[in-house]
Amino acid sequence: MSIVMKFGGTSVADAAAFDNVARIIAAQRNSLPVVVVSAMSGVTDSLLAATSIAAEGDTRQAIASLETVFTRHKTAASELLPDHKGADFLDELKRAADHLAAAAFGYLAAKAWYHGHTEDGTVGADGARFPQGTDASLDELVRCRTGALGD
């Protein structure tokens, strides 16, 4: 019979914690474990905080506020994974960061389009208005996205 094992938060907070989880799972190998891993310690709270910041119109700060989250993931990956696997993971992490940045920008663009007005009068190329603090140009979006993790 299989067992279900769920790990998250402080049990997957860093590379040492992941090593401990791996030992726990290995000890249960004969039980055919089904393993569920959720967010590292503090990640859910960081995502919720970034969402609040983005909802207030500060896309750059929302993305920047997640830098420590991405750095923790990069650090854990570099300590746990061999070079080729680590590079693959970092590529996936960068795609995730880019996706989050695009989602934050998309949310603000959709909100601006829906409301159709702003206090500062910033207007996008298609005539849609963007809220104060929103980067209205595609070039600015690209800079935000590529800056989220660095190259």
Number of C-alpha atoms within 10 A of each C-alpha: 6 11 13 10 14 13 15 17 16 13 19 20 18 19 18 14 16 19 14 13 19 11 12 12 17 13 11 13 13 11 13 13 17 12 11 10 13 13 15 20 17 13 20 14 11 17 17 12 15 23 21 13 18 23 16 15 24 21 27 24 15 25 26 16 18 19 18 13 17 19 12 17 19 19 12 19 20 17 13 16 14 10 12 9 13 17 15 13 17 18 12 12 16 21 15 15 21 21 13 20 25 18 15 24 27 14 17 24 21 14 18 22 18 11 13 15 16 13 9 11 12 18 18 16 9 7 10 18 25 26 24 16 16 22 21 20 11 12 10 13 21 14 11 22 22 16 18 22 22 9 6
